[in-house]
Amino acid sequence: MERFSANSLEKLINELGKLPGIGPKSAQRLAYHILKSGKEDIDNLARAMAEVKEKVRYCSKCYNITESDPCPVCSSNKRNKNVICIVEEPLDILSLEKTGSFNGVYHVLMGSISPLDGIGPEDLKIKELLRRIEPEKISEVIIATNPDVEGEATALFLSKILKPLGVKVYRLALGIPMGASLEYTDEVTLARALEGKREI
């Protein structure tokens, strides 16, 4: 008896399975959804993915994702340029911006210190952060790394190198559960955490 084979479908399932948070079953469901979708929907999806790769880049100043360089936050005259919020990933900025509680600028580290994964301070955008402190007259830093072991280690490291530079260093207040990710934290919890930031 011949084994069922649909190479293009198998390839699609394999590629979808490489996406973060997508297991084999989810990859299969997505692949079958794509298969059942109309050609126009699939063309729009393919165009949107190609456009993202062509147009979206990292801001040369804060490393946020943007289509213009510098990004809209860095180039805005309405933001308080003396206050900088440090996050791990660009998606964390989207979460914080939804709260409407922060009017400063950002700096994306592109990860967190994780010795078990071979990620040290030199692998993050920390040198780039330090280069911004004096020229931009940064007086206050809010460390908004995730409340997990890696995020806490990163926050502690940053506070040790930033305090001698004469800037006030704060950490987001409690309200975000330990082990949670900023990306999945609701706006109200994030807003309260920003309001109750504490100096470290």
C-alpha positions in Angstrom: 0.0 0.0 0.0 1.4 3.4 -1.0 2.2 5.9 1.8 0.4 9.2 1.5 2.7 11.9 0.4 2.3 15.6 -0.3 5.8 17.1 -0.3 4.8 20.7 -0.5 2.4 20.3 2.4 5.0 18.5 4.5 7.5 21.3 3.7 5.0 23.9 4.8 4.4 22.0 8.1 8.1 21.7 8.7 8.7 25.5 8.1 5.8 26.5 10.3 7.1 24.2 13.0 10.3 26.3 13.1 8.3 29.3 14.4 8.5 30.0 18.2 5.6 28.5 20.2 4.4 26.4 17.3 4.5 22.7 17.9 3.9 19.9 15.4 0.1 19.8 15.9 -0.2 23.6 15.6 2.0 23.6 12.5 -0.3 21.0 10.9 -3.4 23.0 11.8 -1.9 26.2 10.3 -0.8 24.4 7.2 -4.3 23.0 6.6 -5.8 26.4 7.3 -3.5 27.9 4.6 -4.4 25.0 2.3 -8.2 25.8 2.7 -7.7 29.6 2.4 -8.4 31.5 -0.8 -5.5 32.4 -3.1 -6.0 36.1 -2.5 -5.6 35.6 1.3 -2.4 33.6 0.9 -1.0 36.1 -1.6 -1.7 38.9 0.9 0.0 36.9 3.7 3.1 36.2 1.5 3.3 39.9 0.4 3.0 41.0 4.1 5.9 38.7 5.1 8.1 39.8 2.1 7.3 43.5 2.9 8.3 43.1 6.6 11.7 41.6 5.5 12.2 44.5 3.0 11.1 47.5 5.0 11.4 46.7 8.7 14.8 47.3 10.4 16.3 48.1 13.8 16.5 51.7 14.9 20.2 52.7 15.0 19.6 54.6 18.3 17.4 52.3 20.5 17.2 49.1 18.4 13.4 49.1 18.3 11.8 47.7 15.1 11.0 50.5 12.7 10.5 51.4 9.0 12.2 54.8 9.5 15.5 55.4 11.1 15.6 56.8 13.8 12.3 55.3 14.9 9.2 57.4 15.7 9.8 57.3 19.4 13.5 58.5 19.1 12.6 61.2 16.6 9.5 62.6 18.5 9.8 66.0 20.1 7.0 65.1 22.5 9.1 62.5 24.4 11.2 63.1 27.5 14.6 62.3 26.1 16.2 62.4 29.6 14.4 59.3 30.8 15.2 55.9 29.2 13.4 52.6 29.7 15.5 49.5 29.1 13.7 46.4 27.7 14.9 43.0 26.5 13.1 42.8 23.1 11.3 45.2 20.7 7.9 43.6 21.4 8.3 44.8 25.1 8.1 48.4 23.8 4.7 47.7 22.1 3.4 46.4 25.4 4.6 49.4 27.4 3.4 51.9 24.8 -0.2 50.4 25.1 -0.3 51.5 28.7 0.1 55.2 27.7 2.0 55.6 31.0 5.5 56.2 29.7 6.7 59.3 27.9 10.4 58.8 27.7 12.5 56.9 25.2 13.7 53.3 25.0 16.7 51.1 24.6 16.4 47.4 23.5 19.1 45.1 24.8 18.2 42.3 22.4 18.0 39.7 25.1 19.1 39.2 28.7 22.2 37.8 30.5 22.0 34.0 30.5 25.2 32.2 31.3 23.6 28.8 30.8 22.8 29.8 27.2 26.2 31.4 26.7 24.8 34.9 26.7 27.0 37.5 28.6 26.8 41.3 28.8 29.0 41.6 25.7 26.3 39.9 23.6 23.7 42.5 24.5 23.4 46.2 23.4 24.9 47.4 26.7 27.9 49.3 25.2 25.4 51.1 22.9 23.3 52.0 25.9 26.3 53.4 27.8 27.2 55.6 24.7 23.8 57.3 25.0 24.0 58.3 28.6 26.2 61.4 28.5 25.4 62.8 25.0 21.6 62.5 25.6 21.9 63.8 29.1 20.0 60.8 30.5 19.1 61.5 34.2 16.8 58.5 34.9 16.8 54.9 33.8 13.9 52.4 34.2 15.0 48.8 33.9 12.0 46.9 32.5 13.6 43.5 31.9 11.4 40.5 32.5 10.9 39.4 36.1 12.6 36.0 35.7 16.1 34.9 36.7 17.8 36.2 33.6 15.9 39.5 33.7 16.8 40.0 37.3 20.5 39.2 36.7 20.5 41.7 33.8 18.8 44.4 36.0 21.4 43.9 38.7 24.3 44.1 36.3 22.9 47.3 34.6 22.3 49.0 38.0 25.9 48.4 39.0 27.3 50.0 35.8 24.8 52.8 35.6 24.8 54.2 39.1 28.4 55.4 39.0 27.4 57.5 36.0 25.2 59.6 38.2 21.8 58.5 36.8 18.9 57.4 38.9 18.2 53.8 38.3 14.7 52.3 38.8 13.2 48.8 38.4 9.6 48.2 37.5 7.5 47.7 40.6 5.8 44.5 41.6 2.6 43.7 39.8 4.2 41.6 37.1 4.4 38.0 38.3 7.8 36.3 38.5 8.5 34.3 35.4 6.1 36.3 33.3 6.9 38.0 30.0 6.2 41.7 29.3 4.8 40.8 25.9 1.9 38.8 27.5 1.2 41.1 30.5 -2.0 43.2 30.4 -1.9 47.0 30.1 -3.3 47.7 33.6 -0.7 45.6 35.3 2.1 47.2 33.2 0.7 50.7 33.9 0.7 50.0 37.7 4.2 48.6 37.5 5.5 51.7 35.7 3.7 54.0 38.3 5.2 52.1 41.2 8.8 51.8 39.9 11.4 51.7 42.6 15.0 52.8 42.7 17.7 50.1 42.9 
